[in-house]
C-alpha cells in the first residue's frame, strides 16, 4: 500500500533511526532510538514547545513521554478508544487504573476526537483533567471537486464492477477491521433479499482491505447473494469515483 497524495508536503519532518519495524504495528513495532536526544534539540536544532503523541500503548510513545517529562516539554496525547469498544473487567480494570494514574503524571492534556472518546478520558483521567477537542477533519473541497470530475466516469465504473445501472448502490469505504462492523452490514444486506433466491434491489460495494477481508468474503459467499462487490484498497485519488457512484453510504465511524 502506498498513498498517492503527498501526506508530508508542507511539514518539516524526519524519521528517527529504526531498531525494529515489522509489517504489524504493535507495542514493540516500530521501535526507534534517539528520541530523547532529538527532543532535547540535538545537532543545534531549537527545542520543541510541545510533544503530541498518538496513543500510549507502544514503547515509542511511552519513551517519548518519559523523555519529554524529563526535559520539561508539555505532552498532549490523542487516541481513539471509548468505554464500549471492548469488554473490560477484573484484573484488566485494576491494571488500567494503575496505568492511567501513572499516565496522568506524564501528560498535560488529552485531545478527544468526539464525545465518546472524551468520556473515556474523563473516566480514566478524572473530570478535572484538561481536554481539548480535536476531531478529525476532511478536505471537503478536494472531495467535492473530484466527485464532480468523476461524473464522467460513472458508466465506466459500473462496467468495471459489473453493475446494472437500474439498481442502486450501497457503499462501504473503510479499512476492513472487526471494529468497523462490516459483518453487520453484510448481515443487514442479506435481510434486504426479496425472498429465497432473490437478490436485494441494491448492490453492496465494499471498498477497502484489512485483516477481516477473507472472513467477510466467506460470509458474502455463504449468503448466496451475487450483489456484493469487494474492490480492495483504493487510494484517496480514486475514492471520489466510488463516492460519486454510491446511492447510500454506510459510515464506519466508531468513536
JOBEL-V965185 format. One record per residue. N is the residue number from 0. D_LAST is the distance of its C-alpha to the last C-alpha in Angstrom with 2 decimals. Layout:
N | D_LAST
N | D_LAST
This chain:
0 | 25.18
1 | 26.02
2 | 24.34
3 | 26.89
4 | 25.68
5 | 26.72
6 | 23.55
7 | 25.75
8 | 28.27
9 | 28.82
10 | 27.52
11 | 29.81
12 | 28.58
13 | 30.08
14 | 29.32
15 | 30.67
16 | 32.99
17 | 31.48
18 | 32.52
19 | 30.33
20 | 27.97
21 | 27.24
22 | 25.39
23 | 22.68
24 | 20.73
25 | 20.65
26 | 21.91
27 | 25.31
28 | 24.63
29 | 25.02
30 | 27.36
31 | 29.18
32 | 31.96
33 | 33.24
34 | 30.15
35 | 32.21
36 | 35.05
37 | 32.87
38 | 31.11
39 | 34.57
40 | 35.57
41 | 37.87
42 | 40.32
43 | 40.88
44 | 37.42
45 | 36.28
46 | 33.77
47 | 30.12
48 | 28.82
49 | 25.40
50 | 23.52
51 | 19.89
52 | 18.39
53 | 15.27
54 | 14.53
55 | 17.16
56 | 18.01
57 | 20.77
58 | 24.36
59 | 24.12
60 | 21.49
61 | 23.27
62 | 26.66
63 | 25.54
64 | 24.32
65 | 27.56
66 | 29.61
67 | 28.13
68 | 28.77
69 | 32.34
70 | 32.86
71 | 31.57
72 | 28.74
73 | 25.69
74 | 22.41
75 | 18.88
76 | 15.96
77 | 12.59
78 | 10.18
79 | 6.61
80 | 7.10
81 | 6.44
82 | 9.62
83 | 9.45
84 | 8.64
85 | 12.45
86 | 15.65
87 | 17.04
88 | 20.57
89 | 24.02
90 | 24.78
91 | 21.21
92 | 20.31
93 | 23.61
94 | 23.07
95 | 19.60
96 | 21.30
97 | 24.07
98 | 21.94
99 | 19.88
100 | 23.19
101 | 24.42
102 | 21.38
103 | 21.68
104 | 25.23
105 | 24.27
106 | 21.69
107 | 22.18
108 | 18.74
109 | 14.99
110 | 12.99
111 | 9.56
112 | 7.44
113 | 6.44
114 | 7.70
115 | 5.75
116 | 6.08
117 | 9.48
118 | 10.42
119 | 10.14
120 | 12.44
121 | 14.67
122 | 15.11
123 | 16.34
124 | 17.91
125 | 19.29
126 | 19.21
127 | 21.58
128 | 19.72
129 | 19.26
130 | 15.81
131 | 15.80
132 | 13.05
133 | 12.56
134 | 10.20
135 | 10.74
136 | 14.03
137 | 16.01
138 | 19.80
139 | 20.51
140 | 24.25
141 | 24.26
142 | 22.62
143 | 24.65
144 | 27.85
145 | 27.30
146 | 26.57
147 | 29.87
148 | 31.62
149 | 30.28
150 | 31.96
151 | 35.14
152 | 33.73
153 | 32.28
154 | 35.26
155 | 35.33
156 | 31.79
157 | 32.69
158 | 35.75
159 | 33.89
160 | 31.58
161 | 34.36
162 | 32.93
163 | 35.13
164 | 34.81
165 | 35.30
166 | 32.07
167 | 28.65
168 | 25.73
169 | 22.19
170 | 20.17
171 | 17.26
172 | 16.60
173 | 14.30
174 | 14.96
175 | 16.22
176 | 14.33
177 | 14.16
178 | 10.40
179 | 10.52
180 | 12.86
181 | 15.58
182 | 18.01
183 | 17.05
184 | 17.78
185 | 21.09
186 | 21.99
187 | 21.39
188 | 23.42
189 | 26.21
190 | 26.37
191 | 27.22
192 | 30.47
193 | 33.50
194 | 35.37
195 | 36.66
196 | 37.14
197 | 35.71
198 | 32.88
199 | 30.11
200 | 30.93
201 | 28.05
202 | 27.26
203 | 23.93
204 | 23.41
205 | 20.91
206 | 20.55
207 | 19.33
208 | 20.32
209 | 19.22
210 | 20.20
211 | 19.55
212 | 21.86
213 | 25.05
214 | 23.75
215 | 22.35
216 | 25.72
217 | 27.56
218 | 25.63
219 | 26.49
220 | 30.09
221 | 30.49
222 | 29.49
223 | 32.62
224 | 31.06
225 | 32.03
226 | 29.61
227 | 26.75
228 | 26.73
229 | 25.02
230 | 25.33
231 | 24.01
232 | 22.61
233 | 23.42
234 | 23.48
235 | 21.99
236 | 25.45
237 | 25.64
238 | 22.39
239 | 23.93
240 | 26.55
241 | 24.06
242 | 22.12
243 | 25.58
244 | 26.52
245 | 23.70
246 | 24.44
247 | 21.05
248 | 17.65
249 | 14.99
250 | 11.49
251 | 9.49
252 | 6.08
253 | 3.81
254 | 0.00
